[in-house]
């Protein structure tokens, strides 16, 4: 039995990497968590920086009553 087949140690668990979809160790032993590697972490940061993860909106400025895209 290899380490990947064994149950994770207490306080550890396997999660899906948000960038590549592969297995990622979610514990203090993985400094890139929830990502599996630094490469995946950097790819995600680059996507945020280039605004690939933008929320939909009207493009109007927020007013005193709250966000313009609230539909009220």
Phi, psi and omega per residue, in radians:
X1 nan 2.254 3.130
X2 -1.593 2.948 -3.130
X3 -1.061 -0.645 -3.127
X4 -1.194 -0.432 3.108
X5 -1.474 -0.390 -3.081
X6 -1.346 2.813 3.057
X7 -1.210 2.505 3.115
X8 -1.139 2.712 3.123
X9 -1.156 2.862 3.138
X10 -0.978 2.314 -3.121
X11 1.499 0.000 3.117
X12 -2.021 2.642 3.010
X13 -2.705 2.775 3.106
X14 -1.675 2.298 3.084
X15 -2.241 2.932 3.105
X16 -1.470 2.243 3.103
X17 -1.138 2.213 -3.115
X18 -1.145 -0.359 -3.094
X19 -1.558 -0.874 -3.032
X20 -1.908 -0.258 -3.137
X21 1.475 0.008 3.129
X22 -1.411 3.099 3.107
X23 -1.248 2.441 3.088
X24 -2.367 2.362 3.103
X25 -1.407 2.063 -3.141
X26 -1.732 1.551 3.115
X27 -2.797 3.017 3.128
X28 -1.115 -0.329 3.130
X29 -1.256 -0.298 -3.138
X30 -1.894 1.787 -3.096
X31 -1.214 -0.173 -3.102
X32 -1.766 0.066 -3.049
X33 -0.952 2.436 0.188
X34 -1.512 0.081 3.134
X35 -1.426 2.751 -3.105
X36 -1.448 -0.522 -3.105
X37 -2.497 2.935 3.064
X38 -1.104 -0.616 3.127
X39 -1.018 -0.821 3.124
X40 -1.113 -0.696 3.118
X41 -1.087 -0.754 3.139
X42 -1.179 -0.654 3.096
X43 -1.079 -0.729 3.133
X44 -1.160 -0.754 3.099
X45 -1.058 -0.721 3.111
X46 -1.110 -0.650 3.105
X47 -1.138 -0.736 3.085
X48 -1.125 -0.743 -3.101
X49 -1.129 -0.579 3.133
X50 -1.601 0.199 3.074
X51 1.060 0.574 3.050
X52 -1.280 -0.318 3.140
X53 -1.869 0.835 -3.104
X54 -1.435 2.549 3.062
X55 -1.526 2.508 3.133
X56 -1.193 2.586 3.116
X57 -2.882 3.113 -3.104
X58 -1.515 -0.278 -3.087
X59 1.521 -0.057 3.118
X60 -1.499 2.682 3.108
X61 -1.244 2.644 3.063
X62 -1.226 2.501 3.122
X63 -1.865 -3.048 -3.119
X64 -1.151 -0.363 3.141
X65 -1.541 -0.046 3.128
X66 2.146 -2.894 -3.096
X67 -1.081 2.446 3.125
X68 -1.172 -0.425 -3.093
X69 -1.533 0.201 -3.099
X70 -1.303 -0.250 3.071
X71 1.498 0.194 3.124
X72 -1.771 nan nan
